[in-house]
Amino acid sequence: MANRSLSTIAREIRTTWPNVDYAAKPYLDAMSTLNSIKDPYLCDTASSIVAYFLSNASTWRGEDAKRIKSELRGMLKSM
């Protein structure tokens, strides 16, 4: 299965996590502009944006959160 784009994943996160934690929001916003885990983002990389998002998304729980976080972790591991 091909990886979904980060912007597609970000859209799904917004629908399943209506009150995004303030610390995770900037990284989710950045993910909304990215396609691949290998994309550059300003002076950063998409992989670091995803890692920062995951570290700040600990308050997001439930089945959707588990599934999507697992997908993002898998993308990071495949680098």
Order of alpha helices (4+ residues) and beta strands (2+ residues): alpha-alpha-beta-beta-alpha-alpha
